Amino acid sequence: MADIGTAERRGLAKRNDALLDGSYPIRNCRDLHNAIQAYGRAPAEHRAALRRLIARRKRELGCDQPMPAEWHLDDGEGHHHVIVRSSSRDSRDAKMRPDEQPSYRMKPRRPKRGDH
């Protein structure tokens, strides 16, 4: 396995073949396999972007590498979608119907002294 230099990583990031910082470059199907294997070691803040990158590059490269089963969602019409969640709040809200969505309103501010 060849190491990828900084200049090549920057080029891959510019072409959207890696994350913005050049991490997880995906040039070919072998790199795709490596990115899927490394997903669990990725920092939490990179995981949603990495999952999107992996799904897009898999489609662009035409790789037959299977995606992990827990990344898929069947919409009941035979279409499968990759699940991308950015936070635990988003994942809870994604399971609710739109009319059940909690409202995240700010509390009304207390009047300051002198406000009437």
C-alpha positions as CSV (number, residue, x, y, z in Angstrom):
1,M,0.0,0.0,0.0
2,A,1.5,3.3,-1.1
3,D,1.5,6.3,1.1
4,I,-0.2,9.4,-0.2
5,G,1.8,12.6,0.0
6,T,0.4,15.9,1.3
7,A,0.3,17.5,-2.2
8,E,-1.7,14.6,-3.6
9,R,-4.1,14.7,-0.6
10,R,-4.7,18.4,-1.2
11,G,-5.4,17.7,-4.9
12,L,-7.8,14.9,-4.0
13,A,-9.6,17.2,-1.5
14,K,-10.0,19.9,-4.2
15,R,-11.6,17.3,-6.5
16,N,-13.8,16.1,-3.6
17,D,-12.2,12.7,-3.7
18,A,-11.2,13.1,0.0
19,L,-12.5,15.0,3.0
20,L,-11.7,18.8,3.0
21,D,-8.6,18.2,5.1
22,G,-7.3,15.5,2.7
23,S,-8.1,12.7,5.1
24,Y,-9.8,9.5,3.8
25,P,-8.7,9.8,0.1
26,I,-10.6,7.5,-2.2
27,R,-8.8,7.1,-5.6
28,N,-10.0,3.6,-6.4
29,C,-12.0,0.6,-5.1
30,R,-9.2,-0.5,-2.7
31,D,-9.2,3.0,-1.1
32,L,-13.0,2.8,-0.8
33,H,-12.6,-0.5,1.0
34,N,-10.0,1.0,3.3
35,A,-12.2,4.1,4.0
36,I,-15.1,1.8,5.0
37,Q,-12.8,-0.2,7.3
38,A,-11.5,3.1,8.9
39,Y,-15.0,4.6,9.4
40,G,-15.2,3.4,13.0
41,R,-11.9,5.1,13.8
42,A,-13.0,8.4,12.3
43,P,-13.7,11.3,14.7
44,A,-17.4,11.7,15.4
45,E,-17.5,15.1,13.7
46,H,-16.1,13.5,10.4
47,R,-18.4,10.5,10.2
48,A,-21.4,12.1,8.4
49,A,-19.2,13.6,5.8
50,L,-17.2,10.4,5.4
51,R,-20.3,8.4,4.9
52,R,-21.5,10.8,2.2
53,L,-18.0,10.6,0.6
54,I,-17.9,6.8,0.6
55,A,-21.4,6.6,-0.9
56,R,-20.6,9.1,-3.6
57,R,-17.3,7.6,-4.5
58,K,-18.7,4.1,-4.6
59,R,-21.3,5.3,-7.1
60,E,-18.7,7.2,-9.2
61,L,-16.1,4.4,-9.3
62,G,-18.7,1.6,-9.8
63,C,-17.2,-0.5,-7.0
64,D,-19.0,-3.6,-5.9
65,Q,-17.9,-3.2,-2.3
66,P,-21.0,-3.7,-0.1
67,M,-21.9,-0.8,2.3
68,P,-22.4,-1.8,5.9
69,A,-26.0,-2.9,6.5
70,E,-26.6,-0.4,9.3
71,W,-25.9,2.5,6.9
72,H,-29.0,1.7,4.7
73,L,-32.6,2.6,5.0
74,D,-35.3,1.0,2.8
75,D,-38.0,3.4,2.0
76,G,-40.6,0.7,1.4
77,E,-40.5,1.3,-2.4
78,G,-37.4,-0.7,-3.1
79,H,-35.1,2.3,-2.9
80,H,-32.2,2.2,-0.5
81,H,-30.7,5.3,1.0
82,V,-27.5,5.9,3.0
83,I,-28.4,7.2,6.4
84,V,-26.4,10.3,7.4
85,R,-26.8,11.7,10.9
86,S,-24.9,14.6,12.2
87,S,-25.9,14.4,15.9
88,S,-27.9,12.4,18.3
89,R,-30.7,15.1,18.3
90,D,-31.0,14.7,14.5
91,S,-31.2,10.9,14.8
92,R,-34.1,11.2,17.4
93,D,-35.9,13.7,15.2
94,A,-35.4,11.6,12.1
95,K,-37.6,8.9,13.7
96,M,-40.5,11.3,14.3
97,R,-43.2,12.3,11.9
98,P,-43.1,16.0,10.9
99,D,-46.1,16.8,13.1
100,E,-44.4,15.2,16.1
101,Q,-41.2,17.2,15.7
102,P,-40.3,19.0,18.9
103,S,-39.9,22.8,18.7
104,Y,-36.6,24.1,19.9
105,R,-37.7,27.5,21.0
106,M,-35.7,29.8,23.1
107,K,-37.0,30.7,26.5
108,P,-38.4,34.3,26.6
109,R,-35.8,36.6,28.1
110,R,-36.5,38.2,31.4
111,P,-36.8,41.9,31.3
112,K,-33.8,43.8,32.6
113,R,-34.0,46.4,35.2
114,G,-35.4,49.6,33.8
115,D,-37.3,47.7,30.9
116,H,-41.0,48.2,31.0
